[in-house]
Amino acid sequence: MVKCVMGKANRRKREPAKRVPKQPDDAVSYGPIRIDRFGRFVRYRNDSTPDQHTEFLKKVKESHDSIKGDLEREVTGLQQLIDAL
């Protein structure tokens, strides 16, 4: 009678299974930004070039001051409303 025992040593000798790259269940692109969904997992990826990224940072810096001014005006208006109560 021959026993066939599969222990840890035999598992180590086997070649690992080759991984097949999975295709996302859902994918959305908006400019250089890509969002892929793999089941319950979501992957965000920025495919911009260094030049595109530098241009984006310049635009953010320019718009920051106007956004900050808008917020300060809104906060002042809300403070005046609260003081009136």
PDB file as gemmi writes it, atoms N, CA and C in Angstrom:
CRYST1    1.000    1.000    1.000  90.00  90.00  90.00 P 1                      
ATOM      1  N   MET A   1       0.841  -1.170   0.000  1.00  0.00           N  
ATOM      2  CA  MET A   1       0.000   0.000   0.000  1.00  0.00           C  
ATOM      3  C   MET A   1       0.894   1.243   0.000  1.00  0.00           C  
ATOM      4  N   VAL A   2       0.624   2.190  -0.921  1.00  0.00           N  
ATOM      5  CA  VAL A   2       1.433   3.395  -1.070  1.00  0.00           C  
ATOM      6  C   VAL A   2       0.620   4.578  -0.565  1.00  0.00           C  
ATOM      7  N   LYS A   3       1.247   5.359   0.302  1.00  0.00           N  
ATOM      8  CA  LYS A   3       0.591   6.560   0.817  1.00  0.00           C  
ATOM      9  C   LYS A   3       1.080   7.773   0.038  1.00  0.00           C  
ATOM     10  N   CYS A   4       0.173   8.601  -0.298  1.00  0.00           N  
ATOM     11  CA  CYS A   4       0.502   9.844  -0.987  1.00  0.00           C  
ATOM     12  C   CYS A   4       0.240  10.987  -0.005  1.00  0.00           C  
ATOM     13  N   VAL A   5       1.281  11.550   0.517  1.00  0.00           N  
ATOM     14  CA  VAL A   5       1.158  12.599   1.513  1.00  0.00           C  
ATOM     15  C   VAL A   5       1.573  13.919   0.864  1.00  0.00           C  
ATOM     16  N   MET A   6       0.698  14.879   0.963  1.00  0.00           N  
ATOM     17  CA  MET A   6       0.994  16.210   0.413  1.00  0.00           C  
ATOM     18  C   MET A   6       1.288  17.145   1.578  1.00  0.00           C  
ATOM     19  N   GLY A   7       2.518  17.385   1.841  1.00  0.00           N  
ATOM     20  CA  GLY A   7       2.898  18.267   2.939  1.00  0.00           C  
ATOM     21  C   GLY A   7       3.354  19.625   2.437  1.00  0.00           C  
ATOM     22  N   LYS A   8       3.925  20.401   3.349  1.00  0.00           N  
ATOM     23  CA  LYS A   8       4.389  21.741   3.004  1.00  0.00           C  
ATOM     24  C   LYS A   8       5.496  21.702   1.961  1.00  0.00           C  
ATOM     25  N   ALA A   9       6.351  20.703   2.049  1.00  0.00           N  
ATOM     26  CA  ALA A   9       7.469  20.616   1.108  1.00  0.00           C  
ATOM     27  C   ALA A   9       6.962  20.485  -0.321  1.00  0.00           C  
ATOM     28  N   ASN A  10       5.943  19.682  -0.528  1.00  0.00           N  
ATOM     29  CA  ASN A  10       5.409  19.512  -1.874  1.00  0.00           C  
ATOM     30  C   ASN A  10       4.727  20.791  -2.367  1.00  0.00           C  
ATOM     31  N   ARG A  11       4.088  21.533  -1.477  1.00  0.00           N  
ATOM     32  CA  ARG A  11       3.438  22.776  -1.883  1.00  0.00           C  
ATOM     33  C   ARG A  11       4.469  23.813  -2.293  1.00  0.00           C  
ATOM     34  N   ARG A  12       5.618  23.806  -1.648  1.00  0.00           N  
ATOM     35  CA  ARG A  12       6.659  24.770  -1.974  1.00  0.00           C  
ATOM     36  C   ARG A  12       7.261  24.494  -3.343  1.00  0.00           C  
ATOM     37  N   LYS A  13       7.280  23.254  -3.753  1.00  0.00           N  
ATOM     38  CA  LYS A  13       7.907  22.890  -5.020  1.00  0.00           C  
ATOM     39  C   LYS A  13       7.062  23.304  -6.219  1.00  0.00           C  
ATOM     40  N   ARG A  14       5.771  23.381  -6.046  1.00  0.00           N  
ATOM     41  CA  ARG A  14       4.900  23.749  -7.157  1.00  0.00           C  
ATOM     42  C   ARG A  14       5.156  25.184  -7.587  1.00  0.00           C  
ATOM     43  N   GLU A  15       4.979  25.428  -8.872  1.00  0.00           N  
ATOM     44  CA  GLU A  15       5.117  26.787  -9.380  1.00  0.00           C  
ATOM     45  C   GLU A  15       3.867  27.580  -9.009  1.00  0.00           C  
ATOM     46  N   PRO A  16       4.041  28.841  -8.642  1.00  0.00           N  
ATOM     47  CA  PRO A  16       2.859  29.644  -8.322  1.00  0.00           C  
ATOM     48  C   PRO A  16       2.019  29.871  -9.583  1.00  0.00           C  
ATOM     49  N   ALA A  17       0.735  29.984  -9.387  1.00  0.00           N  
ATOM     50  CA  ALA A  17      -0.180  30.201 -10.504  1.00  0.00           C  
ATOM     51  C   ALA A  17       0.100  31.564 -11.119  1.00  0.00           C  
ATOM     52  N   LYS A  18       0.046  31.642 -12.435  1.00  0.00           N  
ATOM     53  CA  LYS A  18       0.266  32.913 -13.110  1.00  0.00           C  
ATOM     54  C   LYS A  18      -0.974  33.772 -12.952  1.00  0.00           C  
ATOM     55  N   ARG A  19      -0.742  35.025 -12.630  1.00  0.00           N  
ATOM     56  CA  ARG A  19      -1.860  35.943 -12.420  1.00  0.00           C  
ATOM     57  C   ARG A  19      -2.283  36.550 -13.747  1.00  0.00           C  
ATOM     58  N   VAL A  20      -3.555  36.525 -13.976  1.00  0.00           N  
ATOM     59  CA  VAL A  20      -4.122  37.142 -15.164  1.00  0.00           C  
ATOM     60  C   VAL A  20      -4.591  38.532 -14.760  1.00  0.00           C  
ATOM     61  N   PRO A  21      -4.147  39.575 -15.458  1.00  0.00           N  
ATOM     62  CA  PRO A  21      -4.587  40.914 -15.066  1.00  0.00           C  
ATOM     63  C   PRO A  21      -6.097  41.047 -15.188  1.00  0.00           C  
ATOM     64  N   LYS A  22      -6.711  41.554 -14.136  1.00  0.00           N  
ATOM     65  CA  LYS A  22      -8.168  41.693 -14.107  1.00  0.00           C  
ATOM     66  C   LYS A  22      -8.578  42.960 -14.840  1.00  0.00           C  
ATOM     67  N   GLN A  23      -9.696  42.871 -15.502  1.00  0.00           N  
ATOM     68  CA  GLN A  23     -10.291  44.040 -16.136  1.00  0.00           C  
ATOM     69  C   GLN A  23     -11.229  44.694 -15.122  1.00  0.00           C  
ATOM     70  N   PRO A  24     -11.246  46.015 -15.063  1.00  0.00           N  
ATOM     71  CA  PRO A  24     -12.142  46.672 -14.101  1.00  0.00           C  
ATOM     72  C   PRO A  24     -13.602  46.444 -14.460  1.00  0.00           C  
ATOM     73  N   ASP A  25     -14.447  46.387 -13.424  1.00  0.00           N  
ATOM     74  CA  ASP A  25     -15.889  46.259 -13.635  1.00  0.00           C  
ATOM     75  C   ASP A  25     -16.460  47.538 -14.225  1.00  0.00           C  
ATOM     76  N   ASP A  26     -15.869  48.663 -13.840  1.00  0.00           N  
ATOM     77  CA  ASP A  26     -16.338  49.953 -14.302  1.00  0.00           C  
ATOM     78  C   ASP A  26     -15.143  50.884 -14.372  1.00  0.00           C  
ATOM     79  N   ALA A  27     -15.076  51.721 -15.393  1.00  0.00           N  
ATOM     80  CA  ALA A  27     -13.964  52.664 -15.539  1.00  0.00           C  
ATOM     81  C   ALA A  27     -14.491  53.995 -16.048  1.00  0.00           C  
ATOM     82  N   VAL A  28     -13.989  55.087 -15.450  1.00  0.00           N  
ATOM     83  CA  VAL A  28     -14.393  56.433 -15.837  1.00  0.00           C  
ATOM     84  C   VAL A  28     -13.136  57.279 -15.977  1.00  0.00           C  
ATOM     85  N   SER A  29     -13.070  58.059 -17.043  1.00  0.00           N  
ATOM     86  CA  SER A  29     -11.942  58.971 -17.245  1.00  0.00           C  
ATOM     87  C   SER A  29     -12.473  60.384 -17.390  1.00  0.00           C  
ATOM     88  N   TYR A  30     -11.811  61.308 -16.737  1.00  0.00           N  
ATOM     89  CA  TYR A  30     -12.128  62.716 -16.879  1.00  0.00           C  
ATOM     90  C   TYR A  30     -10.808  63.464 -16.940  1.00  0.00           C  
ATOM     91  N   GLY A  31     -10.402  63.834 -18.142  1.00  0.00           N  
ATOM     92  CA  GLY A  31      -9.100  64.467 -18.321  1.00  0.00           C  
ATOM     93  C   GLY A  31      -8.012  63.462 -17.976  1.00  0.00           C  
ATOM     94  N   PRO A  32      -7.037  63.864 -17.168  1.00  0.00           N  
ATOM     95  CA  PRO A  32      -5.959  62.932 -16.823  1.00  0.00           C  
ATOM     96  C   PRO A  32      -6.306  61.989 -15.661  1.00  0.00           C  
ATOM     97  N   ILE A  33      -7.490  62.153 -15.075  1.00  0.00           N  
ATOM     98  CA  ILE A  33      -7.887  61.332 -13.928  1.00  0.00           C  
ATOM     99  C   ILE A  33      -8.656  60.108 -14.418  1.00  0.00           C  
ATOM    100  N   ARG A  34      -8.308  58.949 -13.900  1.00  0.00           N  
ATOM    101  CA  ARG A  34      -9.002  57.709 -14.258  1.00  0.00           C  
ATOM    102  C   ARG A  34      -9.417  57.008 -12.967  1.00  0.00           C  
ATOM    103  N   ILE A  35     -10.671  56.559 -12.925  1.00  0.00           N  
ATOM    104  CA  ILE A  35     -11.207  55.844 -11.768  1.00  0.00           C  
ATOM    105  C   ILE A  35     -11.660  54.477 -12.237  1.00  0.00           C  
ATOM    106  N   ASP A  36     -11.089  53.428 -11.642  1.00  0.00           N  
ATOM    107  CA  ASP A  36     -11.435  52.044 -11.970  1.00  0.00           C  
ATOM    108  C   ASP A  36     -12.061  51.391 -10.753  1.00  0.00           C  
ATOM    109  N   ARG A  37     -13.116  50.602 -10.988  1.00  0.00           N  
ATOM    110  CA  ARG A  37     -13.753  49.869  -9.896  1.00  0.00           C  
ATOM    111  C   ARG A  37     -13.584  48.380 -10.150  1.00  0.00           C  
ATOM    112  N   PHE A  38     -13.022  47.698  -9.156  1.00  0.00           N  
ATOM    113  CA  PHE A  38     -12.868  46.251  -9.171  1.00  0.00           C  
ATOM    114  C   PHE A  38     -13.699  45.698  -8.019  1.00  0.00           C  
ATOM    115  N   GLY A  39     -14.973  45.411  -8.263  1.00  0.00           N  
ATOM    116  CA  GLY A  39     -15.842  44.946  -7.183  1.00  0.00           C  
ATOM    117  C   GLY A  39     -16.031  46.045  -6.158  1.00  0.00           C  
ATOM    118  N   ARG A  40     -15.639  45.779  -4.919  1.00  0.00           N  
ATOM    119  CA  ARG A  40     -15.790  46.794  -3.866  1.00  0.00           C  
ATOM    120  C   ARG A  40     -14.565  47.690  -3.736  1.00  0.00           C  
ATOM    121  N   PHE A  41     -13.559  47.457  -4.557  1.00  0.00           N  
ATOM    122  CA  PHE A  41     -12.334  48.247  -4.505  1.00  0.00           C  
ATOM    123  C   PHE A  41     -12.325  49.281  -5.615  1.00  0.00           C  
ATOM    124  N   VAL A  42     -11.865  50.490  -5.290  1.00  0.00           N  
ATOM    125  CA  VAL A  42     -11.812  51.580  -6.251  1.00  0.00           C  
ATOM    126  C   VAL A  42     -10.367  52.060  -6.344  1.00  0.00           C  
ATOM    127  N   ARG A  43      -9.899  52.252  -7.580  1.00  0.00           N  
ATOM    128  CA  ARG A  43      -8.530  52.727  -7.793  1.00  0.00           C  
ATOM    129  C   ARG A  43      -8.591  54.052  -8.531  1.00  0.00           C  
ATOM    130  N   TYR A  44      -7.941  55.078  -7.965  1.00  0.00           N  
ATOM    131  CA  TYR A  44      -7.831  56.377  -8.603  1.00  0.00           C  
ATOM    132  C   TYR A  44      -6.435  56.488  -9.189  1.00  0.00           C  
ATOM    133  N   ARG A  45      -6.361  57.003 -10.419  1.00  0.00           N  
ATOM    134  CA  ARG A  45      -5.053  57.108 -11.061  1.00  0.00           C  
ATOM    135  C   ARG A  45      -4.966  58.435 -11.803  1.00  0.00           C  
ATOM    136  N   ASN A  46      -3.825  59.091 -11.690  1.00  0.00           N  
ATOM    137  CA  ASN A  46      -3.574  60.351 -12.364  1.00  0.00           C  
ATOM    138  C   ASN A  46      -2.591  60.069 -13.494  1.00  0.00           C  
ATOM    139  N   ASP A  47      -3.045  60.195 -14.735  1.00  0.00           N  
ATOM    140  CA  ASP A  47      -2.204  59.900 -15.890  1.00  0.00           C  
ATOM    141  C   ASP A  47      -1.636  61.166 -16.533  1.00  0.00           C  
ATOM    142  N   SER A  48      -1.542  62.247 -15.783  1.00  0.00           N  
ATOM    143  CA  SER A  48      -1.046  63.488 -16.365  1.00  0.00           C  
ATOM    144  C   SER A  48       0.472  63.461 -16.495  1.00  0.00           C  
ATOM    145  N   THR A  49       0.946  64.211 -17.459  1.00  0.00           N  
ATOM    146  CA  THR A  49       2.393  64.349 -17.637  1.00  0.00           C  
ATOM    147  C   THR A  49       2.892  65.376 -16.631  1.00  0.00           C  
ATOM    148  N   PRO A  50       4.192  65.438 -16.390  1.00  0.00           N  
ATOM    149  CA  PRO A  50       4.714  66.451 -15.455  1.00  0.00           C  
ATOM    150  C   PRO A  50       4.348  67.881 -15.878  1.00  0.00           C  
ATOM    151  N   ASP A  51       4.312  68.150 -17.188  1.00  0.00           N  
ATOM    152  CA  ASP A  51       3.943  69.488 -17.645  1.00  0.00           C  
ATOM    153  C   ASP A  51       2.472  69.788 -17.346  1.00  0.00           C  
ATOM    154  N   GLN A  52       1.599  68.812 -17.557  1.00  0.00           N  
ATOM    155  CA  GLN A  52       0.180  68.999 -17.247  1.00  0.00           C  
ATOM    156  C   GLN A  52      -0.018  69.219 -15.756  1.00  0.00           C  
ATOM    157  N   HIS A  53       0.733  68.494 -14.934  1.00  0.00           N  
ATOM    158  CA  HIS A  53       0.611  68.643 -13.489  1.00  0.00           C  
ATOM    159  C   HIS A  53       1.069  70.028 -13.046  1.00  0.00           C  
ATOM    160  N   THR A  54       2.150  70.524 -13.619  1.00  0.00           N  
ATOM    161  CA  THR A  54       2.646  71.860 -13.281  1.00  0.00           C  
ATOM    162  C   THR A  54       1.607  72.916 -13.655  1.00  0.00           C  
ATOM    163  N   GLU A  55       0.997  72.772 -14.829  1.00  0.00           N  
ATOM    164  CA  GLU A  55      -0.041  73.711 -15.263  1.00  0.00           C  
ATOM    165  C   GLU A  55      -1.249  73.667 -14.315  1.00  0.00           C  
ATOM    166  N   PHE A  56      -1.629  72.464 -13.885  1.00  0.00           N  
ATOM    167  CA  PHE A  56      -2.740  72.310 -12.946  1.00  0.00           C  
ATOM    168  C   PHE A  56      -2.432  73.020 -11.628  1.00  0.00           C  
ATOM    169  N   LEU A  57      -1.222  72.863 -11.115  1.00  0.00           N  
ATOM    170  CA  LEU A  57      -0.851  73.519  -9.858  1.00  0.00           C  
ATOM    171  C   LEU A  57      -0.887  75.036  -9.992  1.00  0.00           C  
ATOM    172  N   LYS A  58      -0.508  75.570 -11.150  1.00  0.00           N  
ATOM    173  CA  LYS A  58      -0.576  77.016 -11.363  1.00  0.00           C  
ATOM    174  C   LYS A  58      -2.025  77.495 -11.307  1.00  0.00           C  
ATOM    175  N   LYS A  59      -2.925  76.750 -11.956  1.00  0.00           N  
ATOM    176  CA  LYS A  59      -4.344  77.131 -11.958  1.00  0.00           C  
ATOM    177  C   LYS A  59      -4.929  77.081 -10.551  1.00  0.00           C  
ATOM    178  N   VAL A  60      -4.540  76.067  -9.778  1.00  0.00           N  
ATOM    179  CA  VAL A  60      -5.037  75.947  -8.401  1.00  0.00           C  
ATOM    180  C   VAL A  60      -4.563  77.126  -7.569  1.00  0.00           C  
ATOM    181  N   LYS A  61      -3.300  77.512  -7.746  1.00  0.00           N  
ATOM    182  CA  LYS A  61      -2.745  78.628  -6.989  1.00  0.00           C  
ATOM    183  C   LYS A  61      -3.475  79.927  -7.327  1.00  0.00           C  
ATOM    184  N   GLU A  62      -3.801  80.134  -8.618  1.00  0.00           N  
ATOM    185  CA  GLU A  62      -4.509  81.345  -9.030  1.00  0.00           C  
ATOM    186  C   GLU A  62      -5.930  81.385  -8.466  1.00  0.00           C  
ATOM    187  N   SER A  63      -6.612  80.251  -8.478  1.00  0.00           N  
ATOM    188  CA  SER A  63      -8.003  80.238  -8.018  1.00  0.00           C  
ATOM    189  C   SER A  63      -8.114  80.225  -6.499  1.00  0.00           C  
ATOM    190  N   HIS A  64      -7.039  79.892  -5.807  1.00  0.00           N  
ATOM    191  CA  HIS A  64      -7.068  79.804  -4.337  1.00  0.00           C  
ATOM    192  C   HIS A  64      -7.438  81.149  -3.715  1.00  0.00           C  
ATOM    193  N   ASP A  65      -6.844  82.228  -4.205  1.00  0.00           N  
ATOM    194  CA  ASP A  65      -7.103  83.546  -3.622  1.00  0.00           C  
ATOM    195  C   ASP A  65      -8.562  83.965  -3.803  1.00  0.00           C  
ATOM    196  N   SER A  66      -9.138  83.690  -4.977  1.00  0.00           N  
ATOM    197  CA  SER A  66     -10.531  84.091  -5.190  1.00  0.00           C  
ATOM    198  C   SER A  66     -11.476  83.252  -4.324  1.00  0.00           C  
ATOM    199  N   ILE A  67     -11.189  81.979  -4.174  1.00  0.00           N  
ATOM    200  CA  ILE A  67     -12.020  81.117  -3.327  1.00  0.00           C  
ATOM    201  C   ILE A  67     -11.929  81.561  -1.876  1.00  0.00           C  
ATOM    202  N   LYS A  68     -10.713  81.893  -1.441  1.00  0.00           N  
ATOM    203  CA  LYS A  68     -10.515  82.350  -0.064  1.00  0.00           C  
ATOM    204  C   LYS A  68     -11.290  83.648   0.192  1.00  0.00           C  
ATOM    205  N   GLY A  69     -11.267  84.568  -0.766  1.00  0.00           N  
ATOM    206  CA  GLY A  69     -12.018  85.820  -0.626  1.00  0.00           C  
ATOM    207  C   GLY A  69     -13.514  85.565  -0.560  1.00  0.00           C  
ATOM    208  N   ASP A  70     -14.024  84.661  -1.400  1.00  0.00           N  
ATOM    209  CA  ASP A  70     -15.453  84.327  -1.374  1.00  0.00           C  
ATOM    210  C   ASP A  70     -15.852  83.748  -0.022  1.00  0.00           C  
ATOM    211  N   LEU A  71     -15.034  82.859   0.520  1.00  0.00           N  
ATOM    212  CA  LEU A  71     -15.346  82.255   1.819  1.00  0.00           C  
ATOM    213  C   LEU A  71     -15.337  83.289   2.938  1.00  0.00           C  
ATOM    214  N   GLU A  72     -14.369  84.208   2.893  1.00  0.00           N  
ATOM    215  CA  GLU A  72     -14.305  85.243   3.933  1.00  0.00           C  
ATOM    216  C   GLU A  72     -15.556  86.123   3.883  1.00  0.00           C  
ATOM    217  N   ARG A  73     -16.030  86.461   2.676  1.00  0.00           N  
ATOM    218  CA  ARG A  73     -17.254  87.269   2.556  1.00  0.00           C  
ATOM    219  C   ARG A  73     -18.462  86.505   3.093  1.00  0.00           C  
ATOM    220  N   GLU A  74     -18.545  85.231   2.796  1.00  0.00           N  
ATOM    221  CA  GLU A  74     -19.665  84.425   3.283  1.00  0.00           C  
ATOM    222  C   GLU A  74     -19.649  84.318   4.809  1.00  0.00           C  
ATOM    223  N   VAL A  75     -18.470  84.120   5.386  1.00  0.00           N  
ATOM    224  CA  VAL A  75     -18.361  84.001   6.844  1.00  0.00           C  
ATOM    225  C   VAL A  75     -18.754  85.319   7.501  1.00  0.00           C  
ATOM    226  N   THR A  76     -18.320  86.430   6.921  1.00  0.00           N  
ATOM    227  CA  THR A  76     -18.681  87.742   7.474  1.00  0.00           C  
ATOM    228  C   THR A  76     -20.202  87.937   7.434  1.00  0.00           C  
ATOM    229  N   GLY A  77     -20.818  87.552   6.314  1.00  0.00           N  
ATOM    230  CA  GLY A  77     -22.279  87.670   6.205  1.00  0.00           C  
ATOM    231  C   GLY A  77     -22.992  86.802   7.223  1.00  0.00           C  
ATOM    232  N   LEU A  78     -22.515  85.598   7.435  1.00  0.00           N  
ATOM    233  CA  LEU A  78     -23.128  84.704   8.422  1.00  0.00           C  
ATOM    234  C   LEU A  78     -22.940  85.240   9.841  1.00  0.00           C  
ATOM    235  N   GLN A  79     -21.775  85.810  10.121  1.00  0.00           N  
ATOM    236  CA  GLN A  79     -21.542  86.380  11.452  1.00  0.00           C  
ATOM    237  C   GLN A  79     -22.486  87.541  11.715  1.00  0.00           C  
ATOM    238  N   GLN A  80     -22.758  88.343  10.692  1.00  0.00           N  
ATOM    239  CA  GLN A  80     -23.689  89.461  10.858  1.00  0.00           C  
ATOM    240  C   GLN A  80     -25.108  88.949  11.117  1.00  0.00           C  
ATOM    241  N   LEU A  81     -25.491  87.871  10.427  1.00  0.00           N  
ATOM    242  CA  LEU A  81     -26.812  87.283  10.669  1.00  0.00           C  
ATOM    243  C   LEU A  81     -26.938  86.744  12.086  1.00  0.00           C  
ATOM    244  N   ILE A  82     -25.891  86.120  12.564  1.00  0.00           N  
ATOM    245  CA  ILE A  82     -25.910  85.557  13.925  1.00  0.00           C  
ATOM    246  C   ILE A  82     -25.945  86.681  14.960  1.00  0.00           C  
ATOM    247  N   ASP A  83     -25.191  87.762  14.727  1.00  0.00           N  
ATOM    248  CA  ASP A  83     -25.191  88.881  15.657  1.00  0.00           C  
ATOM    249  C   ASP A  83     -26.571  89.556  15.726  1.00  0.00           C  
ATOM    250  N   ALA A  84     -27.308  89.528  14.621  1.00  0.00           N  
ATOM    251  CA  ALA A  84     -28.634  90.138  14.598  1.00  0.00           C  
ATOM    252  C   ALA A  84     -29.617  89.359  15.466  1.00  0.00           C  
ATOM    253  N   LEU A  85     -29.341  88.071  15.672  1.00  0.00           N  
ATOM    254  CA  LEU A  85     -30.221  87.278  16.517  1.00  0.00           C  
ATOM    255  C   LEU A  85     -29.875  87.549  17.944  1.00  0.00           C  
TER     256      LEU A  85                                                      
END                                                                             
